[in-house]
Amino acid sequence: MKATLKNEIIKRLVEANGEPISGQQLADEFGISRTAIWKHMKQLQEKGYAFETVKKRGYVLTATPDTVDDANISMALETENFGSRIIYEQSMTSTQAIAHNKAQEGAPEGTVIICEEQTAGRGRMMREWKSMKGKGIWMSVILRPEIAPYEAPQFTLVAAVALTKAIADISGVQPEIKWPNDLLIEGKKCTGILTELQADPDRVNAIIMGMGINVNHQPNDFEEEIKDIATSLKIASGKHIDRATLVAKILYYLEIYSAQYVKEGFEPIKSQWESYSCTIGNRIRATTLQDVFIGKAIGITNDGVLQLQLDDGTIKGIYSADISLEK
């Protein structure tokens, strides 16, 4: 069954809001036979969707699977383009690696690559990222902004604002942004962002935006070495979070803020980023590949560069570093 038709059948049953819809009515609406509808319903049941059949009246959707498949995400989408194509598998090596390949093959802007688990997930500096099955959001989004390569790094900050707003909307928990690419809740990491580029010297061909979010993890789901520094939205909120709904909300804000950045620059988004930041205003240690700098983080530039005031009053621009609070 084509993903688009599967999604449309599910959407139609959701919109019915508990009222039965007959197989004949669905067949007429989608221009296929009633037998084909029956086969599609059987396939959906195999994927975890549950239906009640009301005699002489039709199907009622009674349950949806706890998955981030294209049907569940599409039901909640509020976007124009982002999420119009969703590539979903139960298991992938790395959504980021697959997204790079799809971007090179010409996948359109807003294409989403998402899975239930990654077997070779990675974060910044090629660090391993644990991607537990069915508990988090492990996805990459292909963006194709008409910008120069030097304007691309700010997209990490744009994504951080989009993720922060989406998480707050859906979970009720307000994360803080740790420069440059982490979201924290009460000082513990719940989200990482990985921004990678496909570009010519003068133009960006694609930005591959990877996102890993600990959503419904319990404390004992984390390995011993990260238990004290990791958390999840469920731990923080005390409730189970619908992951597909959260994905749809992330795509909604990512589409809005990406377009705003391309049109208006980073300035309108910068103030929001700083208001959510747990880095700005604190004394921090910035460890770069060559040096260690200690000082007070006083802001970011319109280029996304962290401004660090050293103890001698010098302002140091930090382009890339590991950040920790200095006590």
Secondary structure in CASP SS format (residue, H / E / C, confidence):
PFRMAT SS
TARGET T0000
AUTHOR 0000-0000-0000
METHOD secondary structure of the structure
MODEL  1
M C 1.00
K C 1.00
A H 1.00
T H 1.00
L H 1.00
K H 1.00
N H 1.00
E H 1.00
I H 1.00
I H 1.00
K H 1.00
R H 1.00
L H 1.00
V H 1.00
E H 1.00
A C 1.00
N C 1.00
G C 1.00
E C 1.00
P C 1.00
I E 1.00
S C 1.00
G H 1.00
Q H 1.00
Q H 1.00
L H 1.00
A H 1.00
D H 1.00
E H 1.00
F H 1.00
G C 1.00
I C 1.00
S C 1.00
R H 1.00
T H 1.00
A H 1.00
I H 1.00
W H 1.00
K H 1.00
H H 1.00
M H 1.00
K H 1.00
Q H 1.00
L H 1.00
Q H 1.00
E H 1.00
K C 1.00
G C 1.00
Y C 1.00
A E 1.00
F E 1.00
E E 1.00
T E 1.00
V E 1.00
K C 1.00
K C 1.00
R C 1.00
G E 1.00
Y E 1.00
V E 1.00
L E 1.00
T E 1.00
A E 1.00
T C 1.00
P C 1.00
D C 1.00
T C 1.00
V C 1.00
D C 1.00
D H 1.00
A H 1.00
N H 1.00
I H 1.00
S H 1.00
M H 1.00
A H 1.00
L C 1.00
E C 1.00
T C 1.00
E C 1.00
N C 1.00
F C 1.00
G C 1.00
S C 1.00
R C 1.00
I E 1.00
I E 1.00
Y E 1.00
E E 1.00
Q E 1.00
S E 1.00
M E 1.00
T C 1.00
S C 1.00
T H 1.00
Q H 1.00
A H 1.00
I H 1.00
A H 1.00
H H 1.00
N H 1.00
K H 1.00
A H 1.00
Q H 1.00
E C 1.00
G C 1.00
A C 1.00
P C 1.00
E C 1.00
G C 1.00
T C 1.00
V E 1.00
I E 1.00
I E 1.00
C E 1.00
E E 1.00
E E 1.00
Q E 1.00
T C 1.00
A C 1.00
G C 1.00
R E 1.00
G C 1.00
R H 1.00
M H 1.00
M H 1.00
R C 1.00
E E 1.00
W C 1.00
K C 1.00
S C 1.00
M C 1.00
K C 1.00
G C 1.00
K C 1.00
G E 1.00
I E 1.00
W E 1.00
M E 1.00
S E 1.00
V E 1.00
I E 1.00
L E 1.00
R C 1.00
P C 1.00
E C 1.00
I C 1.00
A C 1.00
P H 1.00
Y H 1.00
E H 1.00
A C 1.00
P C 1.00
Q H 1.00
F H 1.00
T H 1.00
L H 1.00
V H 1.00
A H 1.00
A H 1.00
V H 1.00
A H 1.00
L H 1.00
T H 1.00
K H 1.00
A H 1.00
I H 1.00
A H 1.00
D H 1.00
I H 1.00
S H 1.00
G C 1.00
V C 1.00
Q C 1.00
P C 1.00
E E 1.00
I E 1.00
K E 1.00
W C 1.00
P C 1.00
N C 1.00
D E 1.00
L E 1.00
L E 1.00
I E 1.00
E C 1.00
G C 1.00
K E 1.00
K E 1.00
C E 1.00
T E 1.00
G E 1.00
I E 1.00
L E 1.00
T E 1.00
E E 1.00
L E 1.00
Q E 1.00
A E 1.00
D C 1.00
P C 1.00
D C 1.00
R C 1.00
V E 1.00
N E 1.00
A E 1.00
I E 1.00
I E 1.00
M E 1.00
G E 1.00
M E 1.00
G E 1.00
I E 1.00
N E 1.00
V C 1.00
N C 1.00
H C 1.00
Q C 1.00
P H 1.00
N H 1.00
D H 1.00
F C 1.00
E C 1.00
E H 1.00
E H 1.00
I H 1.00
K C 1.00
D C 1.00
I C 1.00
A E 1.00
T C 1.00
S C 1.00
L H 1.00
K H 1.00
I H 1.00
A H 1.00
S H 1.00
G C 1.00
K C 1.00
H C 1.00
I C 1.00
D C 1.00
R H 1.00
A H 1.00
T H 1.00
L H 1.00
V H 1.00
A H 1.00
K H 1.00
I H 1.00
L H 1.00
Y H 1.00
Y H 1.00
L H 1.00
E H 1.00
I H 1.00
Y H 1.00
S H 1.00
A H 1.00
Q H 1.00
Y H 1.00
V H 1.00
K H 1.00
E H 1.00
G C 1.00
F C 1.00
E H 1.00
P H 1.00
I H 1.00
K H 1.00
S H 1.00
Q H 1.00
W H 1.00
E H 1.00
S H 1.00
Y H 1.00
S E 1.00
C C 1.00
T C 1.00
I C 1.00
G C 1.00
N C 1.00
R E 1.00
I E 1.00
R E 1.00
A E 1.00
T E 1.00
T C 1.00
L C 1.00
Q C 1.00
D C 1.00
V E 1.00
F E 1.00
I E 1.00
G E 1.00
K E 1.00
A E 1.00
I E 1.00
G E 1.00
I E 1.00
T C 1.00
N C 1.00
D C 1.00
G C 1.00
V C 1.00
L E 1.00
Q E 1.00
L E 1.00
Q E 1.00
L E 1.00
D C 1.00
D C 1.00
G C 1.00
T C 1.00
I E 1.00
K E 1.00
G E 1.00
I E 1.00
Y C 1.00
S C 1.00
A C 1.00
D E 1.00
I E 1.00
S E 1.00
L E 1.00
E C 1.00
K C 1.00
END
